[in-house]
Amino acid sequence: MKHLLLGLLACVGFSACASIDVMSVDTLMPSDVSFAPGVRRVAVLNNMFPAEAPADGKLPLNTPVPLDGKVLAEELAGQLANAGYFETVMISDSLFRPAKPEGQVLFSPREVEQLTSDLQVDLLLTVDDASLVPGATEMYTPYSEEERVAVFTGALSLETRVYLPGRDRPFQRFIDRDTLYWELDGLTRQQIEEDATRHLAGRPVGHLVPLWQTVNRYFYRGGSVNMRDAAVCLQEGDWDLAAESWKLDFDLRKGKAKMRAAFNLALYSEMKGDLPAALRYLDEARNALRGKKEGTDYRTSEDGRLIEAYADELRRAALARQKLDLQMKRFNE
């Protein structure tokens, strides 16, 4: 699938060096698990029995409290559907056991075959366990200035499984954990459980479908007329015109000026989806910096560290692109 993976969101402020700017960029990242293109229809199943709420309605501290599997499964199905990766995402909130079992019960291969056939889906995603461990602590908050305030904590845990027909065991098992914090003022049990459910439901989504993530990218500005002109072009969203100005400095100047232009052209190439060209421009940036600092290790300078850090990011992006291209093939068929 030929598509632009990166989109400029905004330029935000300056780094420690006044000649370096940072921008936020959206990049589509592959999911943890890849599925065959034929896996298009998913059913989310609640495999938890309803939990009994405490008689006084309070959450006991430091004791696991089960969350509502039915609500969590519905929220998970909604977030999975909104990702737009699978053709169909359905929710089945029926209880699949006649009585509450002792501990977790996995679906047998025969049950998986029957359920996928009855629901007309290719994959089952089960919510097997979800809990919150309430706690209390003191911490600084954005509104507490220099005073520590009492906060309510929730250690969250969610266990889900993926089943595919024709297999004798679950295809994948995920255990996601996280911690949320709430200020005590006006806090209710309902808010805690709603926040915990919404947050937990989003965790398995990244295991199953590609998602957009925001990353930071750096670029040079200033130091020459062409670099200043390019910065104006970026403010107007014209990357092609900015690249023309950077190319002038790259072709006509030497040393650090050439290095900065090459670095920015690497970013331009990444924005255009050409990672090999981006890595080639970073090599040019290295060579320009080496020529300026003969006899020294260029990587000890601020510019050298920035080049190597960006090179590492691009190499990781190249590996992710290979995996993502495989996962997006379903949209080419």
C-alpha angles and dihedrals in degrees: 000000000000108000140132110261098189129064127182113238106174146319112245125193131294135297122229090284112066092216093060125076129189127214134188115239131187115225128181109234126197121248121253092246127044124212132197113264088248092066098093108134122065133185120200112209130194106226094175128096118230112275122230112242118226112265092238093047093236128129110238112228119246093005123112111249117196116233124221106277093195093055092042092051090051092050091046092050090050094051092045091051092048090057088070095214101114121056093227133016116184134178126223113188097177118127109246098196125068091217137015107276127220102257126335122334120205124213114256120230088253091053091048091052091048095046096046089049095047094045093038094230136132099218139031122212112191129197101216105167137001127172145162125212108204120216143159133226143147125253144151116269132191088258101042095071106197098346126093113231132199113259135182115236130202121197103205129203131180129181120194135168136204119217127193124187116253095037126109094217139023113296093221139002122201129192113188123187133182142148128235128195130208132186110236098231107111093347116158134187090242092057092048093051094043092050092045093049094048092048096046093047090062095055101076092046093077090052091058110032137031112262137192116251130186118234134175123245126188131212138175125249132178129022096103141030091253093052091050091048090051091052089055090050091052091052087056092047095246104136095166093057091045089053090054090057092046090049091056091058091042092054100038107032136063141209119011094356090056090045092054092048091049091050091052091047088054088057091047090052091051091050088053091051095249103127096167090057090047091055091048091054090050088055088054089050090052092049092049091050093046090053090053095049104039114179094021133088105256090203091072092066124085090246092050093051090049092051094050093045090052091046089055090050092051093049090052089046091052092054091046090050091057091053092043093051089056092049093049096051089096089074092057095058 
